[in-house]
Amino acid sequence: MIRQIIHIDEERCNGCGLCANACQEGAIGIVDGRAKLLRDDYCDGLGNCLPVCPTNAISFIKREAAAFDEAAVEANMKANAESENGAGTTNTRLVGNHISAGVTEAGTAEPKQGIGKSFTGCPGSMPKKILRAPHKEERTYTQLNTSVESELRQWPVQIKLVPVNAPYFDGAHLLIAADCTAYAYADFHQEFIRNRITLIGCPKLDEGDYSEKLTEIIRQNDIKSVTIVRMEVPCCGGLARAAETALKNSGKFIPWQVKVISTDGQIVDNM
C-alpha cells in the first residue's frame, strides 16, 4: 500500500539516537552509527521522531510500505519488557552484527517524563547520573603524582544531545560552558563542574541557536542557579547571549553569573 512513512537522510544523521528514543514503537534503531528505519510495519507515520532530530535528517514521504501493525508492535514491546530483568541489565536489539538499542545502567535515577525506562537510542546519548563519593576534605594538587578525580555528575553534556526533562535537572545548579573553557582553565572540574550539572556547546561550530532549548530546560525543571563560563574570544559571546535570553524567556528569577576565561587560562574579571 502507498502510505505516509518517515524517511531518514543518513548523510545528515549524526547518530545521536534521540529519534530512536522518541519512537515508542521501536521502528528506529542505530546501525553503524546512523539511524535506520528497521521495520516499515512498526512505523505509524505520526512522526514523534521528527521534532527531536537536531540535524533535521527525518522527513515524511509517501511510498509503498507495509501497513502499520499495532499487534506486532505490542508483541515486540512486551517481549522487550520481559527481557529486562531490572536495573543493571543490558537491553540490546541486534540488526545483523550491529547494536540498535541502548543500555540501561545500574545506579541511575528513575527516568522522568519523556524518558523511557528502556532507552532505545544511541548508548552514547542515554541520560544518566554519575554518582561521586563525598569528599572528606578539599584536595590540593601540589604533588606531581596526585590523581585528580572527575567531578562530572551526568551524561550527556552536549546542549544539543541532553534531554530537556533529564532527571538530573531537578534541583540542579546548572553550568553552561563553552567547549574550550575546560581545556583552557586547568582547575575547571574543581571550580566549575563540581556540584553542578554541566552543559557544553560551541556557538561558532554548532548550527542553530541554543536559547530555545535552554529556555525549556530552565522553564520545565527546578533549576537553582546558572553559571555561564565562556572564553574571552568574541565568537564565544553567542553562548552567553543564548543563556541570558533563556533565563529571561523562562519567566523565572534564578541567580546567575558569567565567568570569562582568557586564552592563556586565567579568569578575566572584566571584559
Solvent accessible surface area in square Angstrom, and as a share of the most:
residue,aa,sasa,rsa
1,M,117,0.52
2,I,114,0.58
3,R,29,0.11
4,Q,73,0.33
5,I,0,0.00
6,I,5,0.03
7,H,85,0.38
8,I,19,0.10
9,D,50,0.26
10,E,76,0.34
11,E,167,0.75
12,R,127,0.46
13,C,14,0.08
14,N,80,0.41
15,G,8,0.08
16,C,15,0.09
17,G,1,0.01
18,L,23,0.11
19,C,9,0.05
20,A,0,0.00
21,N,32,0.17
22,A,24,0.19
23,C,14,0.09
24,Q,129,0.57
25,E,29,0.13
26,G,9,0.09
27,A,1,0.01
28,I,1,0.00
29,G,0,0.00
30,I,14,0.07
31,V,13,0.08
32,D,107,0.55
33,G,37,0.36
34,R,94,0.34
35,A,2,0.01
36,K,65,0.28
37,L,42,0.21
38,L,46,0.23
39,R,111,0.40
40,D,38,0.20
41,D,23,0.12
42,Y,17,0.07
43,C,8,0.05
44,D,39,0.20
45,G,5,0.05
46,L,133,0.66
47,G,10,0.10
48,N,75,0.38
49,C,6,0.03
50,L,48,0.24
51,P,110,0.69
52,V,55,0.32
53,C,20,0.12
54,P,42,0.26
55,T,38,0.22
56,N,109,0.56
57,A,5,0.04
58,I,14,0.07
59,S,50,0.32
60,F,76,0.31
61,I,60,0.31
62,K,152,0.65
63,R,81,0.30
64,E,109,0.49
65,A,5,0.04
66,A,56,0.43
67,A,54,0.42
68,F,72,0.30
69,D,56,0.29
70,E,104,0.47
71,A,73,0.57
72,A,24,0.19
73,V,5,0.03
74,E,98,0.44
75,A,61,0.47
76,N,29,0.15
77,M,92,0.41
78,K,132,0.56
79,A,56,0.43
80,N,46,0.24
81,A,64,0.49
82,E,116,0.52
83,S,68,0.44
84,E,54,0.24
85,N,122,0.62
86,G,49,0.47
87,A,89,0.69
88,G,44,0.42
89,T,36,0.21
90,T,91,0.53
91,N,19,0.10
92,T,53,0.31
93,R,50,0.18
94,L,114,0.56
95,V,55,0.31
96,G,68,0.66
97,N,144,0.74
98,H,66,0.30
99,I,94,0.48
100,S,1,0.00
101,A,3,0.02
102,G,1,0.01
103,V,41,0.24
104,T,30,0.18
105,E,68,0.30
106,A,72,0.56
107,G,51,0.49
108,T,47,0.28
109,A,40,0.31
110,E,127,0.57
111,P,45,0.28
112,K,47,0.20
113,Q,131,0.58
114,G,78,0.75
115,I,18,0.09
116,G,41,0.39
117,K,152,0.64
118,S,31,0.20
119,F,5,0.02
120,T,25,0.15
121,G,0,0.00
122,C,31,0.18
123,P,61,0.39
124,G,40,0.38
125,S,1,0.01
126,M,13,0.06
127,P,14,0.09
128,K,44,0.19
129,K,74,0.31
130,I,44,0.22
131,L,133,0.66
132,R,67,0.25
133,A,75,0.58
134,P,125,0.78
135,H,41,0.18
136,K,205,0.87
137,E,134,0.60
138,E,124,0.55
139,R,91,0.33
140,T,100,0.58
141,Y,71,0.27
142,T,120,0.70
143,Q,139,0.62
144,L,182,0.91
145,N,148,0.76
146,T,46,0.27
147,S,99,0.64
148,V,89,0.51
149,E,68,0.31
150,S,43,0.28
151,E,1,0.01
152,L,29,0.15
153,R,68,0.25
154,Q,0,0.00
155,W,95,0.33
156,P,1,0.01
157,V,17,0.10
158,Q,61,0.27
159,I,2,0.01
160,K,60,0.26
161,L,39,0.19
162,V,1,0.00
163,P,22,0.14
164,V,36,0.21
165,N,25,0.13
166,A,0,0.00
167,P,18,0.11
168,Y,8,0.03
169,F,0,0.00
170,D,84,0.43
171,G,34,0.33
172,A,8,0.06
173,H,85,0.38
174,L,0,0.00
175,L,0,0.00
176,I,0,0.00
177,A,1,0.01
178,A,4,0.03
179,D,43,0.22
180,C,74,0.44
181,T,0,0.00
182,A,48,0.37
183,Y,199,0.76
184,A,29,0.23
185,Y,31,0.12
186,A,111,0.86
187,D,59,0.30
188,F,5,0.02
189,H,63,0.28
190,Q,31,0.14
191,E,78,0.35
192,F,6,0.03
193,I,10,0.05
194,R,43,0.16
195,N,92,0.47
196,R,48,0.17
197,I,16,0.08
198,T,3,0.02
199,L,0,0.00
200,I,39,0.20
201,G,0,0.00
202,C,20,0.12
203,P,39,0.24
204,K,142,0.60
205,L,144,0.71
206,D,43,0.22
207,E,145,0.65
208,G,68,0.65
209,D,104,0.54
210,Y,9,0.03
211,S,13,0.08
212,E,136,0.61
213,K,50,0.21
214,L,0,0.00
215,T,8,0.05
216,E,45,0.20
217,I,0,0.00
218,I,0,0.00
219,R,108,0.39
220,Q,83,0.37
221,N,6,0.03
222,D,72,0.37
223,I,9,0.05
224,K,97,0.41
225,S,23,0.15
226,V,1,0.00
227,T,3,0.02
228,I,0,0.00
229,V,0,0.00
230,R,30,0.11
231,M,13,0.06
232,E,57,0.26
233,V,53,0.31
234,P,121,0.76
235,C,63,0.38
236,C,8,0.05
237,G,3,0.03
238,G,18,0.17
239,L,0,0.00
240,A,6,0.05
241,R,154,0.56
242,A,6,0.05
243,A,0,0.00
244,E,50,0.23
245,T,55,0.32
246,A,0,0.00
247,L,11,0.05
248,K,161,0.68
249,N,83,0.42
250,S,9,0.06
251,G,62,0.60
252,K,74,0.31
253,F,208,0.87
254,I,20,0.10
255,P,93,0.58
256,W,121,0.42
257,Q,76,0.34
258,V,53,0.31
259,K,69,0.29
260,V,16,0.09
261,I,0,0.00
262,S,11,0.07
263,T,91,0.53
264,D,109,0.57
265,G,12,0.11
266,Q,112,0.50
267,I,54,0.28
268,V,39,0.22
269,D,130,0.67
270,N,128,0.66
271,M,145,0.65
